[in-house]
Amino acid sequence: MIKNKRLEEIRERIDEIDRQMVPLFTERMDISLEAAKAKMDDNLPIQDAAREQAVVDRAAALADEGLRGEVTLLMRAIIALSRECQRRSIFRAELPMLPPPRKPPLCANPKITCAFQGVPGAWSEQALIKLFPGTERRAVEFFEDVFIEVKEKRADYGVAAIENSQTGAIGETYDLLRKYGCFIVGRTWMDIRQCLLAPSETDLTAVREVYSHPEGFRQCSRFLHGRAWDLTACRNTAVAAQTAADAGNGRTAAIGSRRAAELNGLAILVPDIMDSPDNRTSFVVIASEPEYDEECDLISITFSTEHRAGALCETLMPFMAQGINLMRIESRPATPDKYRFFAEINGSIMDPDVYSALRQASATCEYFEVIGCYRNS
């Protein structure tokens, strides 16, 4: 019960305004459907950028200077919803965001073939073992080869790193997802315990060259700082361990995992040399087709917007309105002056509210695609 009488009166006035706004908004959407029919009769596009800008400018001019930004945002949101309403009216048999549900991969199925980049001992192989115990593992030389194997159906799935808790997103994975049209069907996090590995007779003071993947060097930058070592990049940390073992000259070492040390007969010269003890890497499972069910509660999308102020905000607003949590967002250059965004949403695509928000967001974009609905493993 509200004891403050003045506050109670203010809230009653707000409620009354809201009661007036909803019928007006409904009326505006109904008129938008009439506009859609007129556009269809004259074979006109749904979006008219000049008309939309004029509507926004006219509404902003009616507001006090201190609220023009908020009115602009409100009108942009209303226009986006109107555009989506018109699109649904014209294209009644709208294409689904994803094909009908299909069960995610059965991790214990021995008939599954899964590709990873590197050699045994690579972190991606260890993620694969966690996700697909007992299945056939196919090692490929280059990161891109994982996507090629999946796209050309020589492997059922692929495992690729997508984010590190220290160094952030791994942009190449995002680029390759779109280049090869693959989908994310699963994800897991791995604790990354980087160690300095070397042949057993190596003394730390004798080390002159260290091999690792560039990510390995970045994750251990504090340990490497001030050491007069040559840092040589390899395709992954397991290849680095293999290279150090083959050199066997007492002057070379590698940054990699304990498993890589065991597989290559190396000793752990210095354990756990990461900058952060909480160093973790997220690995995604990729497939040539989407796979999901009602238990999948993470959605990945990619989209691009118009190159104007407020465009990204408009795309994200439907998720805010539905109370849907945006887990993270990344941007990748598409052209010199345009960016493509990748976002991860906490929700199921089979939830009507989430699906509606995705549809509304897509109406604000030049390009929009769902690239996976999945769950953590």
C-alpha positions as CSV (number, residue, x, y, z in Angstrom):
1,M,0.0,0.0,0.0
2,I,1.3,3.4,-1.0
3,K,1.3,5.8,2.0
4,N,2.5,8.8,-0.1
5,K,-0.8,10.3,-1.4
6,R,1.0,12.6,-3.9
7,L,2.9,9.7,-5.4
8,E,-0.3,7.7,-5.7
9,E,-2.0,10.5,-7.6
10,I,0.9,10.8,-10.0
11,R,0.8,7.1,-10.7
12,E,-2.9,7.3,-11.4
13,R,-2.2,10.0,-13.9
14,I,0.5,7.9,-15.6
15,D,-1.9,4.9,-15.7
16,E,-4.5,7.1,-17.4
17,I,-2.1,8.3,-20.0
18,D,-1.1,4.7,-20.7
19,R,-4.8,3.8,-21.2
20,Q,-5.0,6.5,-23.8
21,M,-1.7,5.5,-25.5
22,V,-2.5,1.8,-26.2
23,P,-5.7,2.5,-28.3
24,L,-3.8,5.1,-30.2
25,F,-0.9,2.7,-30.9
26,T,-3.4,0.0,-32.0
27,E,-5.0,2.5,-34.3
28,R,-1.7,3.4,-35.8
29,M,-0.9,-0.3,-36.5
30,D,-4.3,-0.8,-38.1
31,I,-3.5,2.2,-40.4
32,S,-0.1,0.7,-41.1
33,L,-1.9,-2.4,-42.5
34,E,-3.9,-0.1,-44.8
35,A,-0.6,1.4,-46.0
36,A,0.7,-2.1,-46.6
37,K,-2.2,-2.9,-48.9
38,A,-1.7,0.4,-50.8
39,K,2.0,-0.3,-51.2
40,M,1.3,-3.8,-52.5
41,D,-1.3,-2.5,-55.0
42,D,1.3,-0.1,-56.4
43,N,4.2,-2.6,-56.1
44,L,6.1,-0.3,-53.7
45,P,8.7,-1.4,-51.1
46,I,7.7,-1.6,-47.5
47,Q,10.4,0.8,-46.4
48,D,10.6,4.4,-47.5
49,A,13.6,5.9,-45.7
50,A,12.8,9.5,-46.7
51,R,9.2,9.2,-45.4
52,E,10.4,7.6,-42.2
53,Q,12.9,10.4,-41.5
54,A,10.2,13.0,-42.2
55,V,7.9,11.3,-39.6
56,V,10.7,11.2,-37.0
57,D,11.7,14.8,-37.6
58,R,8.2,16.1,-37.4
59,A,7.5,14.3,-34.1
60,A,10.9,15.5,-32.6
61,A,10.0,19.1,-33.5
62,L,6.9,18.8,-31.4
63,A,8.9,17.9,-28.3
64,D,10.8,20.1,-25.9
65,E,14.4,20.3,-26.7
66,G,15.4,18.2,-23.7
67,L,13.2,15.3,-24.9
68,R,13.9,15.3,-28.6
69,G,16.3,12.4,-28.4
70,E,13.8,10.3,-26.5
71,V,11.0,11.2,-28.9
72,T,13.2,10.3,-31.9
73,L,14.0,6.9,-30.3
74,L,10.3,6.3,-29.6
75,M,9.3,7.1,-33.1
76,R,12.0,5.0,-34.6
77,A,10.7,2.0,-32.5
78,I,7.1,2.6,-33.6
79,I,8.2,2.8,-37.2
80,A,10.1,-0.4,-36.9
81,L,7.1,-2.2,-35.3
82,S,4.9,-0.7,-38.1
83,R,7.3,-2.0,-40.7
84,E,7.3,-5.5,-39.2
85,C,3.4,-5.4,-39.1
86,Q,3.3,-4.5,-42.8
87,R,5.8,-7.2,-43.7
88,R,3.7,-9.9,-41.9
89,S,0.6,-8.6,-43.8
90,I,2.3,-8.7,-47.2
91,F,4.3,-11.9,-46.7
92,R,1.8,-14.0,-44.8
93,A,3.7,-17.3,-45.4
94,E,6.8,-15.8,-43.8
95,L,9.9,-17.9,-43.7
96,P,10.7,-19.3,-40.3
97,M,13.8,-18.2,-38.5
98,L,15.0,-21.8,-38.4
99,P,13.7,-25.1,-39.8
100,P,11.5,-27.2,-37.6
101,P,13.1,-28.5,-34.4
102,R,15.7,-31.2,-34.7
103,K,17.3,-32.9,-31.8
104,P,20.8,-31.7,-30.9
105,P,23.8,-34.0,-31.4
106,L,23.9,-37.2,-29.3
107,C,27.3,-36.8,-27.6
108,A,27.7,-40.5,-26.9
109,N,27.0,-41.7,-30.4
110,P,30.2,-43.5,-31.6
111,K,29.2,-43.0,-35.3
112,I,29.6,-39.2,-35.1
113,T,32.7,-37.8,-36.8
114,C,33.9,-34.4,-35.4
115,A,36.7,-32.2,-36.8
116,F,39.1,-30.1,-34.8
117,Q,42.1,-28.0,-35.8
118,G,45.6,-29.1,-34.8
119,V,47.0,-32.3,-33.5
120,P,46.2,-34.4,-30.5
121,G,46.7,-32.4,-27.3
122,A,45.2,-29.2,-28.8
123,W,42.7,-27.4,-26.6
124,S,40.0,-27.9,-29.3
125,E,40.6,-31.6,-29.1
126,Q,40.1,-31.6,-25.4
127,A,36.9,-29.7,-25.8
128,L,35.8,-32.2,-28.5
129,I,36.5,-35.1,-26.0
130,K,34.4,-33.4,-23.4
131,L,31.5,-32.8,-25.8
132,F,31.8,-36.1,-27.9
133,P,33.4,-38.8,-25.7
134,G,34.2,-41.9,-27.7
135,T,33.5,-40.6,-31.1
136,E,35.8,-40.4,-34.1
137,R,38.0,-37.3,-34.0
138,R,39.4,-35.8,-37.3
139,A,42.4,-33.5,-37.0
140,V,42.8,-30.9,-39.7
141,E,45.7,-28.6,-40.4
142,F,44.0,-25.1,-40.5
143,F,41.2,-23.4,-38.6
144,E,39.2,-22.9,-41.8
145,D,39.5,-26.6,-42.6
146,V,37.2,-27.4,-39.7
147,F,34.4,-25.4,-41.4
148,I,35.2,-26.9,-44.8
149,E,35.0,-30.5,-43.4
150,V,31.6,-29.8,-41.9
151,K,30.2,-27.9,-45.0
152,E,31.3,-30.6,-47.3
153,K,29.9,-33.3,-44.9
154,R,33.1,-35.1,-44.4
155,A,32.5,-34.5,-40.7
156,D,29.2,-34.4,-38.9
157,Y,30.4,-31.6,-36.5
158,G,33.3,-29.4,-35.9
159,V,34.6,-27.8,-32.7
160,A,36.1,-24.2,-32.8
161,A,37.1,-21.7,-30.1
162,I,35.0,-18.6,-30.2
163,E,35.8,-16.6,-27.0
164,N,38.4,-16.3,-24.3
165,S,37.7,-14.9,-20.9
166,Q,40.9,-12.8,-21.0
167,T,41.4,-11.9,-24.6
168,G,37.8,-11.7,-25.8
169,A,36.1,-12.8,-29.0
170,I,38.0,-14.9,-31.6
171,G,36.9,-13.0,-34.7
172,E,38.0,-15.6,-37.2
173,T,35.3,-18.0,-36.0
174,Y,32.6,-15.4,-36.6
175,D,33.9,-14.7,-40.1
176,L,34.0,-18.4,-41.0
177,L,30.6,-19.1,-39.7
178,R,29.1,-16.8,-42.3
179,K,31.6,-17.6,-45.0
180,Y,30.6,-21.3,-44.9
181,G,27.0,-20.9,-43.8
182,C,27.5,-23.1,-40.7
183,F,25.3,-23.1,-37.6
184,I,26.1,-23.3,-33.9
185,V,24.5,-26.4,-32.3
186,G,26.3,-26.5,-29.0
187,R,28.8,-24.8,-26.7
188,T,31.0,-25.5,-23.8
189,W,33.6,-23.7,-21.6
190,M,37.1,-25.1,-20.9
191,D,39.4,-24.1,-18.1
192,I,42.7,-23.2,-20.0
193,R,45.7,-24.0,-17.8
194,Q,48.7,-22.9,-19.9
195,C,52.1,-24.3,-18.9
196,L,55.6,-23.8,-20.1
197,L,56.6,-27.1,-21.7
198,A,60.1,-28.3,-22.6
199,P,62.2,-31.5,-22.9
200,S,63.0,-32.9,-19.5
201,E,66.7,-31.9,-19.5
202,T,65.9,-28.2,-20.3
203,D,66.8,-25.6,-17.8
204,L,64.7,-22.4,-17.6
205,T,67.7,-20.2,-17.8
206,A,68.8,-21.8,-21.1
207,V,65.5,-21.2,-22.9
208,R,65.9,-18.9,-25.9
209,E,62.8,-19.6,-28.1
210,V,59.2,-20.4,-27.2
211,Y,56.5,-21.7,-29.5
212,S,52.7,-21.3,-29.1
213,H,49.6,-20.0,-30.7
214,P,49.2,-16.2,-30.7
215,E,46.3,-16.6,-28.2
216,G,48.6,-18.6,-25.9
217,F,51.2,-15.8,-25.9
218,R,48.4,-13.2,-25.2
219,Q,47.1,-15.3,-22.3
220,C,50.5,-15.5,-20.7
221,S,51.8,-12.0,-21.5
222,R,52.8,-11.2,-17.9
223,F,54.9,-14.3,-17.6
224,L,56.6,-13.5,-20.9
225,H,57.2,-9.8,-20.1
226,G,60.8,-8.9,-19.7
227,R,62.1,-12.3,-20.9
228,A,64.5,-12.2,-23.8
229,W,62.9,-15.0,-25.7
230,D,62.0,-15.3,-29.3
231,L,58.3,-16.0,-29.6
232,T,57.4,-18.1,-32.6
233,A,53.7,-18.5,-33.5
234,C,52.3,-21.9,-34.4
235,R,48.9,-23.0,-35.7
236,N,47.9,-24.1,-32.2
237,T,49.5,-25.0,-28.8
238,A,49.7,-28.7,-29.5
239,V,51.7,-28.1,-32.7
240,A,53.9,-25.8,-30.6
241,A,54.5,-28.7,-28.1
242,Q,55.3,-31.0,-31.0
243,T,57.8,-28.5,-32.5
244,A,59.6,-28.0,-29.2
245,A,59.8,-31.8,-28.7
246,D,61.2,-32.3,-32.2
247,A,63.8,-29.5,-31.7
248,G,65.1,-31.2,-28.5
249,N,68.0,-28.8,-28.2
250,G,67.6,-27.6,-24.6
251,R,66.9,-24.0,-25.8
252,T,63.3,-24.4,-27.0
253,A,60.0,-24.5,-25.1
254,A,56.3,-24.3,-25.8
255,I,53.2,-22.9,-24.1
256,G,50.5,-25.5,-24.0
257,S,48.5,-28.0,-22.0
258,R,49.4,-30.8,-19.7
259,R,47.9,-33.3,-22.2
260,A,50.2,-31.8,-25.0
261,A,53.2,-32.4,-22.7
262,E,52.2,-36.0,-22.0
263,L,51.6,-36.8,-25.7
264,N,54.9,-35.3,-26.7
265,G,57.1,-36.5,-23.9
266,L,57.7,-33.0,-22.5
267,A,58.2,-31.9,-18.9
268,I,56.2,-29.0,-17.3
269,L,58.9,-26.4,-16.8
270,V,56.6,-23.9,-15.2
271,P,52.9,-24.7,-14.5
272,D,49.9,-22.4,-14.8
273,I,51.6,-19.3,-16.3
274,M,48.3,-17.6,-17.5
275,D,47.8,-14.0,-16.6
276,S,44.5,-15.0,-14.9
277,P,43.8,-18.1,-12.9
278,D,40.2,-17.9,-14.3
279,N,41.4,-18.2,-17.9
280,R,38.6,-20.0,-19.8
281,T,37.8,-20.5,-23.5
282,S,34.4,-21.1,-25.0
283,F,34.2,-23.6,-27.8
284,V,31.2,-24.0,-30.1
285,V,30.0,-27.0,-32.0
286,I,29.3,-26.2,-35.6
287,A,27.1,-28.2,-38.1
288,S,25.9,-27.7,-41.7
289,E,22.2,-27.5,-40.5
290,P,20.6,-26.1,-37.3
291,E,19.8,-28.6,-34.5
292,Y,17.8,-27.6,-31.5
293,D,14.9,-28.6,-29.2
294,E,12.9,-27.1,-26.3
295,E,15.8,-27.4,-23.9
296,C,18.1,-25.1,-25.9
297,D,18.2,-21.7,-24.2
298,L,20.9,-19.8,-26.1
299,I,20.4,-18.1,-29.5
300,S,23.1,-16.7,-31.7
301,I,22.1,-14.1,-34.4
302,T,24.0,-12.1,-36.9
303,F,22.7,-8.8,-38.5
304,S,23.7,-5.6,-40.1
305,T,21.9,-2.2,-39.7
306,E,21.7,1.0,-41.6
307,H,24.7,3.3,-41.1
308,R,23.0,5.9,-39.0
309,A,22.7,7.0,-35.4
310,G,20.3,4.9,-33.3
311,A,20.1,2.0,-35.8
312,L,21.7,-0.6,-33.4
313,C,19.6,0.6,-30.5
314,E,16.4,0.0,-32.5
315,T,17.5,-3.6,-33.2
316,L,18.1,-4.3,-29.6
317,M,15.0,-2.6,-28.2
318,P,12.6,-5.5,-28.8
319,F,14.7,-7.7,-26.5
320,M,14.7,-5.1,-23.8
321,A,10.9,-4.7,-24.2
322,Q,10.4,-8.5,-23.7
323,G,12.9,-8.6,-20.8
324,I,15.2,-10.9,-22.8
325,N,18.8,-10.9,-21.7
326,L,21.5,-10.1,-24.3
327,M,24.5,-12.1,-23.2
328,R,27.1,-10.4,-25.4
329,I,27.5,-8.6,-28.7
330,E,30.5,-8.5,-31.1
331,S,31.1,-6.5,-34.3
332,R,33.1,-7.5,-37.4
333,P,33.9,-5.3,-40.4
334,A,31.8,-6.2,-43.4
335,T,33.0,-3.3,-45.7
336,P,35.2,-0.3,-45.0
337,D,32.2,1.7,-43.6
338,K,29.8,-1.1,-42.5
339,Y,29.8,-3.6,-39.7
340,R,28.1,-7.0,-39.1
341,F,27.1,-7.7,-35.6
342,F,26.9,-11.1,-33.8
343,A,24.9,-11.4,-30.6
344,E,24.1,-14.1,-28.1
345,I,20.6,-14.1,-26.5
346,N,19.5,-15.9,-23.4
347,G,16.2,-17.6,-24.5
348,S,14.6,-20.4,-26.6
349,I,13.5,-19.7,-30.2
350,M,10.5,-21.9,-29.3
351,D,9.4,-19.3,-26.8
352,P,6.7,-17.2,-28.5
353,D,7.9,-14.0,-26.8
354,V,11.5,-14.6,-27.8
355,Y,10.4,-15.5,-31.4
356,S,8.3,-12.3,-31.6
357,A,11.3,-10.2,-30.4
358,L,13.5,-11.8,-33.0
359,R,10.9,-10.9,-35.7
360,Q,10.7,-7.3,-34.5
361,A,14.4,-7.0,-34.4
362,S,14.8,-8.4,-37.9
363,A,12.4,-5.7,-39.2
364,T,14.9,-3.0,-38.2
365,C,17.8,-4.6,-40.0
366,E,19.2,-4.6,-43.5
367,Y,20.3,-8.2,-42.9
368,F,19.3,-10.6,-40.1
369,E,19.9,-14.3,-39.5
370,V,19.6,-16.8,-36.7
371,I,22.8,-18.9,-36.7
372,G,21.9,-21.3,-34.0
373,C,19.8,-22.2,-31.0
374,Y,21.7,-24.4,-28.6
375,R,22.6,-25.1,-24.9
376,N,25.8,-25.2,-22.9
377,S,27.3,-28.6,-22.3
